[in-house]
Amino acid sequence: MLLLGFKIVLFCFFSASSSLIAQQNEDSISLIEELTPDEVDEPIIDEEINTSDKFIRKDERFRKWQPASQRNIPEPVVKKLKEEDAFWYVDKAFNQKKKPEETKKTYTPFGQQTWFKTLVWLIIIGAFGAFLVTYLSGSNINLFRKKNVITTEHDSEEMPEDIFAINYQKESDKAAATGNYRLAVRLMFLQLLKNMSERNIINYKQDKTNFDYLSELHATSWYQPFFKVTRNYEYSWYGKFEIGDEAYQLIQKDFDQFKNQLR
């Protein structure tokens, strides 16, 4: 009876083991069928990591390091290196900082350039100066003339520059008789200067102007009568106004009154 029971137990054990092995084989077969060659991913290969710089081999851990030794560079090589600009790289950095920044060249129109503007102004100033000189030389201001030189376009005879050596009465009567009233007025004016100088009313000089004489007489009683005859003389002689017989008589009257005051 016991033997029969033992056989039954062994039979059950082997039956269960066979079922378990068969089940494992079926699972393996199904897994192999699912992982076909087309569906299997390419194997991932880890990149080789170089650990030589992080780890020391066991046999090198206690190796003695060789002592450091100084290498001597030949003098010609050192001299050649010093001659190269690349050797002085530190100075190059400082020199770049010292260099001023280059200004960008911009295009300037021809008419706005400095030299052109200067040239235009020089031409304008020169033209204005030439016009001014021409105008003053032909006007009654006569800044560029000698006041006391006796000349006339109507009389070719040159008169002496020394006003003290002229017979004014004779010359003025001669000019008036020929109708040259402008010259007659001039002679009367020069005679007046001669008389005033002889009486020390003015300080006569050949290079003085009528304005200078007026300045001398400004604070005296002679200023107004002298100003009147000087104005008539300037208009007739330097202004080149034509003087008729009636106008000459009026001008001569003013001169005669002044001469009478000097006596």
C-alpha positions in Angstrom: 0.0 0.0 0.0 2.8 2.3 0.8 4.6 1.4 -2.3 1.5 2.2 -4.4 1.2 5.6 -2.8 4.9 6.4 -3.4 4.5 5.6 -7.1 1.5 7.8 -7.4 3.5 10.7 -5.9 6.4 10.1 -8.2 4.0 10.0 -11.2 2.5 13.3 -10.2 5.9 14.9 -9.7 7.2 13.9 -13.2 3.9 14.9 -14.8 4.1 18.4 -13.3 7.8 18.8 -14.3 7.0 17.8 -17.9 4.2 20.3 -18.1 6.5 23.1 -16.7 9.3 22.3 -19.1 6.9 22.2 -22.1 5.4 25.5 -21.0 8.9 27.1 -20.9 9.7 25.7 -24.3 6.5 27.2 -25.8 7.3 30.6 -24.2 10.8 30.5 -25.7 9.5 29.6 -29.1 6.9 32.4 -29.1 9.5 34.9 -28.0 11.9 33.8 -30.8 9.0 34.1 -33.3 8.2 37.7 -32.1 11.8 38.8 -32.4 12.3 38.3 -36.1 15.5 39.6 -37.8 13.6 42.4 -39.5 12.2 43.7 -36.3 15.2 43.4 -34.1 16.8 46.8 -33.5 20.5 47.3 -34.2 22.5 46.6 -31.1 23.6 49.7 -29.2 27.4 49.8 -28.9 28.7 52.0 -26.2 31.4 54.3 -27.3 34.8 53.4 -26.0 35.7 55.7 -23.3 39.3 56.6 -23.0 40.0 56.6 -19.3 43.8 56.7 -19.6 43.8 60.3 -18.5 41.7 59.6 -15.4 43.2 56.3 -14.2 46.7 55.1 -13.6 47.7 51.6 -14.3 48.6 49.6 -11.2 52.1 49.0 -12.4 52.7 52.7 -13.0 51.3 54.0 -9.7 54.6 53.9 -7.8 56.9 54.6 -10.8 59.5 57.2 -10.0 59.2 60.4 -12.1 62.3 61.6 -14.0 63.8 64.8 -12.6 63.2 68.0 -14.6 66.1 69.3 -16.6 66.6 72.8 -18.2 67.2 72.9 -22.0 69.5 75.6 -23.2 68.5 77.4 -26.4 71.3 78.5 -28.7 72.1 82.3 -28.6 71.5 82.8 -32.4 68.1 81.2 -32.1 67.2 83.6 -29.2 68.5 86.6 -31.1 66.5 85.7 -34.2 63.3 85.2 -32.2 63.7 88.7 -30.6 64.0 90.3 -34.0 60.6 89.0 -35.0 57.6 91.2 -34.3 55.5 88.2 -33.2 57.9 87.8 -30.3 56.9 91.2 -28.8 53.1 90.4 -28.8 52.6 92.3 -25.5 53.9 95.5 -26.9 51.7 95.0 -30.0 48.6 95.1 -27.8 49.7 98.4 -26.1 50.6 100.0 -29.5 47.1 99.2 -30.9 45.6 101.1 -27.9 47.7 104.1 -28.5 46.9 104.4 -32.2 44.2 107.0 -32.8 41.1 105.9 -34.4 41.1 106.5 -38.1 38.4 108.9 -39.1 36.1 107.6 -41.8 36.5 109.6 -45.0 33.2 110.9 -46.1 32.5 112.3 -49.5 32.3 116.1 -49.5 30.7 117.9 -52.5 33.0 120.1 -54.6 31.2 123.3 -53.7 31.4 122.5 -49.9 35.1 121.8 -49.7 37.1 124.2 -47.5 39.7 125.3 -50.1 36.9 126.1 -52.6 35.0 128.3 -50.1 38.3 130.1 -49.3 38.9 130.7 -53.0 35.4 132.1 -53.5 35.8 134.5 -50.5 39.2 135.7 -51.8 37.7 136.4 -55.2 34.8 138.3 -53.6 37.0 140.4 -51.3 39.4 141.1 -54.1 36.6 142.2 -56.4 35.1 144.4 -53.7 38.5 146.0 -52.9 39.1 146.8 -56.6 35.7 148.3 -57.0 36.2 150.4 -53.8 39.5 151.7 -55.0 38.1 152.6 -58.4 35.1 154.3 -57.0 37.0 156.4 -54.5 39.7 157.4 -57.0 36.9 158.8 -59.3 34.7 160.3 -56.6 34.8 163.6 -54.8 36.2 162.0 -51.7 39.7 161.9 -53.2 41.4 159.8 -50.7 44.1 159.0 -53.2 44.8 162.5 -54.4 47.0 165.3 -53.3 44.7 168.2 -52.4 47.1 170.9 -53.1 48.5 170.0 -56.5 47.1 172.4 -59.1 46.1 170.5 -62.3 43.2 170.7 -64.7 42.0 168.8 -67.6 41.0 172.0 -69.3 44.4 173.7 -68.9 47.5 171.9 -70.1 49.8 174.3 -68.4 51.2 172.8 -65.2 50.9 175.0 -62.1 53.7 175.0 -59.5 53.0 173.0 -56.4 54.3 175.7 -54.1 51.2 177.8 -53.3 53.3 180.7 -52.0 54.9 181.2 -55.4 51.7 181.8 -57.4 50.1 185.1 -58.5 46.6 184.0 -57.6 44.8 187.1 -58.6 46.3 187.0 -62.1 45.7 183.3 -62.6 42.2 183.3 -61.3 41.1 186.2 -63.4 42.7 184.5 -66.5 40.7 181.3 -65.8 37.5 183.1 -65.2 37.9 185.1 -68.5 38.3 181.9 -70.4 35.2 180.3 -68.8 37.2 177.8 -66.8 35.3 178.5 -63.5 36.4 175.2 -61.9 40.0 176.2 -62.1 39.2 179.8 -60.9 37.5 178.3 -57.8 40.5 176.1 -57.1 42.9 179.1 -57.4 40.8 181.1 -55.0 40.8 178.2 -52.5 44.6 177.8 -52.6 45.0 181.6 -52.2 42.8 181.3 -49.1 45.0 178.6 -47.6 48.1 180.7 -48.3 46.6 183.7 -46.5 45.4 181.6 -43.5 48.9 180.1 -43.2 50.6 183.5 -43.3 48.4 184.6 -40.4 49.1 181.3 -38.4 45.4 180.3 -38.5 46.3 176.9 -40.0 49.6 174.9 -40.2 49.9 174.4 -43.9 51.5 171.3 -45.3 51.4 170.0 -48.8 50.3 166.5 -47.7 47.4 167.7 -45.5 43.8 167.3 -46.6 40.9 169.7 -46.3 39.5 167.6 -43.5 42.7 168.1 -41.6 42.3 171.8 -41.8 38.7 171.6 -40.7 39.8 169.6 -37.7 42.3 172.3 -36.7 39.6 175.0 -37.0 36.8 173.1 -35.3 37.0 175.0 -32.0 37.5 178.4 -33.6 35.3 181.0 -35.2 36.9 180.3 -38.6 35.3 176.9 -38.8 31.9 177.9 -40.3 33.2 180.2 -43.1 36.0 177.9 -44.0 33.6 174.9 -44.1 31.3 176.9 -46.5 34.1 177.7 -49.0 35.6 174.2 -48.7 32.2 172.6 -49.6 31.9 174.8 -52.7 35.5 174.0 -53.7 35.0 170.2 -53.2 31.8 170.2 -55.3 33.2 172.2 -58.2 36.7 170.7 -58.4 36.6 167.1 -57.2 32.9 166.6 -57.9 33.4 168.0 -61.4 30.2 169.9 -61.4 29.8 172.4 -64.2 29.7 175.9 -62.9 27.9 178.7 -64.8 28.5 182.4 -64.6 25.8 183.0 -61.9 27.0 180.1 -59.7 30.6 181.4 -60.0 29.6 184.8 -58.9 28.0 183.4 -55.7 31.0 181.3 -54.9 33.4 184.2 -55.5 31.3 186.3 -53.2 31.8 183.8 -50.3 35.5 183.7 -50.9 35.7 187.5 -50.9 33.8 187.7 -47.6 36.3 185.2 -46.0 39.3 187.2 -47.3 37.9 190.4 -45.9 37.6 188.7 -42.4 41.3 187.7 -42.6 42.4 191.4 -43.1 
